[in-house]
């Protein structure tokens, strides 16, 4: 990857203005390997490349620009695109808020689909009927026919909306059980109470294949903690000040 491409990617990804010195430290090893004599030359190359990037994005054929703000660099939409960006922002769907029981149920469906409500409840150890209704209402899951057993219970699977919300091409891109368990623990460690109740205790992915029913029920209308599933569009769509 060229130095210009690296800097462009970093500046695009940053939430706050990134300084020249920080950029130098991030690309120093690659620039030295490319022939720079010392750190001063690295800094000079980075500065020159940044000036080229600023010039590239200043043209009228770009709707965004790289601006120098608060001693650093950040991408933003151009002021003249304010009306177009505002109209786009108004068209976005509001974020979806999910309780921990709903997220846990969604995880079971994602990894075990197609699956029935009794199977989900058996895996989680609590009645999941109410949570299923919430996920259907949010359009994160859909029906997948009926299982060929006594009673012919409805099968559920994740929907296209699920893929859109989580930025996935298909369910094959879901992380492994081990990766999901790690991400889940990191994401919700600060949200879980010191002594979690049956309603907020999360089943780890390794437990998805284990069955330990206890007959308890979820109260999805009164969640202890929530996760927000927003749009995947980057915040760079906000109009520049």
GITAJO-V466268 format. One record per pair of residues at least 12 apart in sequence whose C-alpha atoms are under 7 Angstrom apart, sorted by the first residue. I is the first residue (numbers start at 0). J is the second residue. Records with the same first field share a line. If there is no record, write none. Layout:
# GITAJO-V466268
I: J, J
This chain:
# GITAJO-V466268
3: 48
10: 72, 73, 74
11: 73, 74
13: 73
15: 73
16: 68, 69, 71, 72, 73
17: 71, 72, 73
18: 70, 71, 72
19: 71
23: 41, 42, 45
27: 41
53: 65
62: 76, 77, 80
63: 75, 76, 77
64: 76, 77
74: 235
75: 235, 238, 239
76: 235, 236, 237, 238, 239
77: 239
78: 238, 239
81: 238
84: 236, 237, 238
94: 227, 228, 229, 230
95: 227, 228, 229
96: 225, 226, 227, 228
97: 225, 226, 227
98: 219, 222, 224, 225, 226
99: 199, 224, 225
100: 198, 199, 217, 219
101: 130
103: 201, 202
107: 119, 207
108: 156, 157
109: 156, 157
112: 155, 156
113: 143, 154, 155, 156
114: 154, 155, 156
115: 152, 153, 154, 155
116: 128
121: 210, 211, 212
122: 207, 208, 209, 210, 211
123: 202
124: 211, 212, 213, 214
125: 212, 213, 214, 215, 216, 217
126: 214, 215, 216, 217
127: 216, 217
129: 219
130: 219
138: 158, 160
139: 157, 158, 160, 161
140: 155, 156, 157, 158, 161
141: 155, 156, 157, 158
142: 154, 155, 156
143: 155, 156
164: 228, 229, 230, 231
166: 231
176: 204, 205
180: 203, 204
190: 224
198: 217, 218
199: 223
